[in-house]
Amino acid sequence: QGLVVTQLDIQPGECIKVKGKILSDAKGFAVNVGKDSSNLMLHFNPRFDCHGDVNTIVCNSKEDGAWGEEDRKADFPFQHGDKIEICISFNELEATVKLPEVEFQFPNRLGMEKIEYLAVEGDFKVKAIKFH
Ligand SMILES: C=CCO[C@@H]1O[C@H](CO)[C@@H](O[C@@H]2O[C@H](CO)[C@H](O)[C@H](OCc3cn(Cc4cccc(/C=C/CN=C(N)N)c4)nn3)[C@H]2O)[C@H](O)[C@H]1NC(C)=O
């Protein structure tokens, strides 16, 4: 089990910065934000090599424990061993994941009005978390 933060109260326009290092033999990692582990606004899941996906970011939502429709992104701006900072923000329409060179959007399917939950899982070592 990776890092889990609950009782957050992140409002639209605010951002969660997760800084850390991708393991050198990473198969995949995930950053989840939402209400709790069963209700996710965004499951942001870069896959180096897992579930049959190679170098693919899979995004999804989860409502009452049920996964939604997957959204596979075209870009894969990650490499094994990278030190990265991911900045997650949202509004009533969509969640945004900002990286230095590129950003990804994912629809706010559940219409969440705040983020209370953050979890980082898999082959990623969290160094710091900042809330702006
Ligand atoms: C083609 C067959 C049917 O279609 C597949 O059906 C699978 C099951 O539904 C989906 O997969 C599921 O997709 C979900 C999103 O939609 C979640 O990602 C879920 O994972 C949840 C989960 C998270 N976590 C923690 C975690 C997260 C990241 C890395 C690790 C560990 C790293 C391992 N490191 C090693 N070993 N060194 C651990 N555990 N489970 C995944 O199982 C596939 O996408 C889907 N593929 C396609 C093309 O459609």
The ligand as an SDF file (V2000), in Angstrom:
LIG
                    3D

 49 52  0  0  0  0  0  0  0  0999 V2000
   -7.9930   -6.5950  -22.0930 C   0  0  0  0  0  0  0  0  0  0  0  0
   -8.5550   -7.1840  -21.0060 C   0  0  0  0  0  0  0  0  0  0  0  0
   -9.7100   -6.5340  -20.2910 C   0  0  0  0  0  0  0  0  0  0  0  0
   -9.4060   -5.1320  -20.1710 O   0  0  0  0  0  0  0  0  0  0  0  0
   -8.4960   -4.8850  -19.1150 C   0  0  0  0  0  0  0  0  0  0  0  0
   -9.2210   -5.0310  -17.8670 O   0  0  0  0  0  0  0  0  0  0  0  0
   -8.3510   -4.7960  -16.7580 C   0  0  0  0  0  0  0  0  0  0  0  0
   -9.1440   -5.1160  -15.4790 C   0  0  0  0  0  0  0  0  0  0  0  0
  -10.2210   -4.2330  -15.3450 O   0  0  0  0  0  0  0  0  0  0  0  0
   -7.9200   -3.2940  -16.7880 C   0  0  0  0  0  0  0  0  0  0  0  0
   -6.9990   -3.0610  -15.7100 O   0  0  0  0  0  0  0  0  0  0  0  0
   -7.5260   -2.3070  -14.6270 C   0  0  0  0  0  0  0  0  0  0  0  0
   -7.6730   -0.9450  -15.0770 O   0  0  0  0  0  0  0  0  0  0  0  0
   -8.1380   -0.0850  -14.0130 C   0  0  0  0  0  0  0  0  0  0  0  0
   -8.3550    1.2920  -14.6020 C   0  0  0  0  0  0  0  0  0  0  0  0
   -9.3650    1.2230  -15.5940 O   0  0  0  0  0  0  0  0  0  0  0  0
   -7.1050   -0.0360  -12.8990 C   0  0  0  0  0  0  0  0  0  0  0  0
   -5.8610    0.4670  -13.3990 O   0  0  0  0  0  0  0  0  0  0  0  0
   -6.9340   -1.4530  -12.3770 C   0  0  0  0  0  0  0  0  0  0  0  0
   -5.8850   -1.4880  -11.4010 O   0  0  0  0  0  0  0  0  0  0  0  0
   -6.3640   -1.1440  -10.0860 C   0  0  0  0  0  0  0  0  0  0  0  0
   -5.2010   -1.3360   -9.1910 C   0  0  0  0  0  0  0  0  0  0  0  0
   -4.4020   -0.3560   -8.6950 C   0  0  0  0  0  0  0  0  0  0  0  0
   -3.4960   -1.0150   -7.9680 N   0  0  0  0  0  0  0  0  0  0  0  0
   -2.4030   -0.4520   -7.2050 C   0  0  0  0  0  0  0  0  0  0  0  0
   -1.2500   -0.3320   -8.1620 C   0  0  0  0  0  0  0  0  0  0  0  0
   -1.2750    0.6490   -9.1340 C   0  0  0  0  0  0  0  0  0  0  0  0
   -0.1810    0.7580  -10.0040 C   0  0  0  0  0  0  0  0  0  0  0  0
    0.9060   -0.1250   -9.9100 C   0  0  0  0  0  0  0  0  0  0  0  0
    0.8550   -1.0860   -8.9280 C   0  0  0  0  0  0  0  0  0  0  0  0
    1.9490   -2.0220   -8.7310 C   0  0  0  0  0  0  0  0  0  0  0  0
    2.9920   -1.9980   -9.5840 C   0  0  0  0  0  0  0  0  0  0  0  0
    3.5030   -3.3380   -9.8470 C   0  0  0  0  0  0  0  0  0  0  0  0
    4.8910   -3.2160   -9.7730 N   0  0  0  0  0  0  0  0  0  0  0  0
    5.6270   -4.2410   -9.9080 C   0  0  0  0  0  0  0  0  0  0  0  0
    5.0400   -5.4900  -10.0140 N   0  0  0  0  0  0  0  0  0  0  0  0
    6.9760   -4.0910   -9.9230 N   0  0  0  0  0  0  0  0  0  0  0  0
   -0.2060   -1.2110   -8.0470 C   0  0  0  0  0  0  0  0  0  0  0  0
   -3.6800   -2.3270   -8.0300 N   0  0  0  0  0  0  0  0  0  0  0  0
   -4.7600   -2.5420   -8.7990 N   0  0  0  0  0  0  0  0  0  0  0  0
   -6.5120   -2.3680  -13.5080 C   0  0  0  0  0  0  0  0  0  0  0  0
   -6.5100   -3.7250  -13.0040 O   0  0  0  0  0  0  0  0  0  0  0  0
   -7.1630   -3.0450  -18.0830 C   0  0  0  0  0  0  0  0  0  0  0  0
   -6.7970   -1.6520  -18.1680 O   0  0  0  0  0  0  0  0  0  0  0  0
   -8.0620   -3.4210  -19.2650 C   0  0  0  0  0  0  0  0  0  0  0  0
   -7.2970   -3.2750  -20.5100 N   0  0  0  0  0  0  0  0  0  0  0  0
   -7.8840   -2.8140  -21.6260 C   0  0  0  0  0  0  0  0  0  0  0  0
   -6.9990   -2.7380  -22.8480 C   0  0  0  0  0  0  0  0  0  0  0  0
   -9.0540   -2.4850  -21.6380 O   0  0  0  0  0  0  0  0  0  0  0  0
  1  2  2  0
  2  3  1  0
  3  4  1  0
  4  5  1  0
  5  6  1  0
  5 45  1  0
  6  7  1  0
  7  8  1  0
  7 10  1  0
  8  9  1  0
 10 11  1  0
 10 43  1  0
 11 12  1  0
 12 13  1  0
 12 41  1  0
 13 14  1  0
 14 15  1  0
 14 17  1  0
 15 16  1  0
 17 18  1  0
 17 19  1  0
 19 20  1  0
 19 41  1  0
 20 21  1  0
 21 22  1  0
 22 23  2  0
 22 40  1  0
 23 24  1  0
 24 25  1  0
 24 39  1  0
 25 26  1  0
 26 27  1  0
 26 38  2  0
 27 28  2  0
 28 29  1  0
 29 30  2  0
 30 31  1  0
 30 38  1  0
 31 32  2  0
 32 33  1  0
 33 34  1  0
 34 35  2  0
 35 36  1  0
 35 37  1  0
 39 40  2  0
 41 42  1  0
 43 44  1  0
 43 45  1  0
 45 46  1  0
 46 47  1  0
 47 48  1  0
 47 49  2  0
M  END
$$$$
